[in-house]
């Protein structure tokens, strides 16, 4: 009898492998598993992304759901820690039996679970993980944000063409793939525009004193300084730059999102590449910002917008997959996502062959309005 059970289990396992471990949603609700840094040094990313997802789900469910089914979010806090991302993924997929995964937010934490999602036949959306290899795990992985090479090139091109910079200095985290990747691609774009890198200084993650590097940058007298890091570190660096009398314009990337709540006047006049501008005049953006502000009493940052878009992309794909009486499976939803082309909060979006979005980036400027720091749209950049 035991041998018969084992044989039957082996046949079932083989059948599952033959179908690519494809998951099918046949329940009364569609469960989304969210993995976010809801605490820790980049918690603003996770908290905002979850809010964006919650808003999208609220809107969709109040309008009848997806072909009569309601979205449900089950979220886990990974604290920005890769091992905890894996634990969160396993709980959501094994215990909670979610249909889709959105998260995590940083590249390392997202990458920690992509191989698992691919093997389990679960569509995973990376809202904000910009590292190039995120979608390399396989065809179940999609990215809602642009990549580091794209973003680094946007920063370099903006510095040359919009700021008129001829000479640039770079201060980056040599122990952070995000910071390193942005640096490399900023250099490519800046030098391609006939700019010159006259200072390139590094530090290590968790450093808090940057004065020796700033002294060297000050002596080089650059036209612009590129600071590709997360908002907490950028706030420290900006304060030390201004303390040394360095008032050169500073440029960064989407890791700056959250800086307005974490820094002072020293960051006014800074610019960074982002996924959307809250002050856009596009109707889809205005509606999103108005609804988010009504629900949460604050202006949504880009992580909220990206999370919001992930849910609407899933909605559109599931509806397309279930046309003509078909079921929403991993295979049908994947195919629908690959064919999507439409307007979302973070832009006119479609996916390339690597499941990376094809869309523009915006540059925003940090200003002070009504005694509070905020960002305003500066320009759109296509490398």
Secondary structure, DSSP 8 states (H G I E B T S, - for coil): -HHHHHHHHHHHHHHHHHTTT--B--SSEEEEEEEE--SSTTHHHHHHHHHHHHHHHHHHHHTTTBTTBEEEEEEEE-TT-HHHHHHHHHIIIIIS--SEEEE-SSHHHHHHHHHHHHHHT-EEEESS---GGGGGG-TTEEESS--HHHHHHHHHHHHHHTT--SEEEEEEETT-HHHHHHHHHHHHHHHHTT-EEEEEEEE-TT----HHHHHHHHHHT-SEEE--S-HHHHHHHHHHHHHTT---EEEE-GGGTTGGGT--GGGTT-EEEES--TT---HHHHHHHHHHHHHHSS---HHHHHHHHHHHHHHHHHHHHTGGG---BHHHHHHHHHT-EEEETTEEEEE-TTS-EE--EEEEEEEEETTEEEEEEEEEE--
